[in-house]
Every structure is written in C-alpha cells, then in structure tokens.
C-alpha cells in the first residue's frame, strides 16, 4: 500500500433508534460519546439492518400481477 494516501479511521457508533453499532469509520461528526474510555463519533442513521423491513421479516410484497395488462387496456398498447 502507498503511504499517506488512505483516510484515517476513527472509532464510531452508528445509532438507529434504540440500536447502536460500534465500529470504525472515516466520517467524523460534531457529536461524540465516550465508550469504554474511547471517544467515538456518533452518527445517527435513518435505517439499518436492525430496522429495515427486509432484515426484520416485516417486508410487504406488492401485487405486480396484471399491471402490464391494465396499462395496455387503459392506453391501448
């Protein structure tokens, strides 16, 4: 690897509601939190594997059957 071209990694905690994932990231934020004596940058995320419907098993299937036929009937295609 070439020296001095890679970004610095920082301790980070990603917060999704009540769930938190402790990791490392190149991102920084204005909010920090001390975890086990180490300062972590806090990143709030809207969705993660803890809340995404695909991973929680609450995904809804959309009815796609008949859409092409309805389009052709409506627009004469």
C-alpha positions as CSV (number, residue, x, y, z in Angstrom):
1,X,0.0,0.0,0.0
2,X,1.2,3.5,-0.7
3,X,1.9,5.6,2.4
4,X,-0.1,8.7,3.2
5,X,-3.0,8.2,0.7
6,X,-5.5,6.4,2.9
7,X,-8.0,8.3,5.1
8,X,-7.8,8.0,8.8
9,X,-10.2,5.7,10.6
10,X,-11.9,6.8,13.8
11,X,-13.9,5.0,16.4
12,X,-17.6,5.5,15.6
13,X,-21.0,4.5,16.9
14,X,-23.9,4.3,14.5
15,X,-27.3,4.9,16.2
16,X,-30.6,3.6,14.7
17,X,-33.3,4.4,17.3
18,X,-32.6,2.1,20.2
19,X,-29.9,0.1,18.4
20,X,-26.3,1.0,18.3
21,X,-23.4,-0.5,16.2
22,X,-19.9,0.3,17.4
23,X,-17.4,0.3,14.5
24,X,-14.7,2.4,12.8
25,X,-15.3,5.0,10.1
26,X,-13.6,7.7,8.1
27,X,-16.5,10.0,8.9
28,X,-16.4,12.5,11.7
29,X,-19.3,14.2,13.4
30,X,-19.9,17.0,15.9
31,X,-21.3,14.6,18.4
32,X,-19.1,12.3,20.4
33,X,-19.6,9.7,23.1
34,X,-17.2,8.0,25.5
35,X,-17.4,4.2,25.3
36,X,-15.1,2.2,27.5
37,X,-12.7,5.1,27.8
38,X,-12.5,5.7,24.0
39,X,-14.1,8.7,22.3
40,X,-16.4,7.7,19.5
41,X,-18.0,9.9,16.8
42,X,-21.8,9.4,16.9
43,X,-23.6,9.0,13.5
44,X,-27.4,8.8,13.5
45,X,-28.8,6.8,10.7
46,X,-32.4,6.6,9.5
47,X,-32.4,2.9,8.7
48,X,-30.1,-0.1,9.3
49,X,-30.2,-3.9,9.4
50,X,-32.0,-3.6,12.8
51,X,-34.9,-1.6,11.4
52,X,-35.1,-2.4,7.7
53,X,-38.2,-4.4,6.8
54,X,-36.1,-6.9,4.6
55,X,-34.0,-7.9,7.6
56,X,-36.7,-7.8,10.2
57,X,-39.0,-10.0,8.2
58,X,-41.8,-7.4,8.0
59,X,-41.4,-6.7,4.3
60,X,-44.6,-6.4,2.4
61,X,-45.0,-7.9,-1.0
62,X,-46.5,-5.7,-3.7
63,X,-49.1,-7.1,-6.1
64,X,-47.5,-6.7,-9.5
65,X,-49.7,-9.2,-11.3
66,X,-51.8,-7.6,-14.0
67,X,-50.1,-4.2,-14.1
68,X,-49.0,-4.6,-17.7
69,X,-52.4,-5.8,-18.8
70,X,-54.1,-2.8,-17.0
71,X,-51.6,-0.4,-18.7
72,X,-52.4,-1.9,-22.2
73,X,-56.1,-1.8,-21.5
74,X,-56.0,1.8,-20.4
75,X,-53.7,3.1,-23.1
76,X,-54.4,0.7,-25.9
77,X,-50.9,-0.7,-26.1
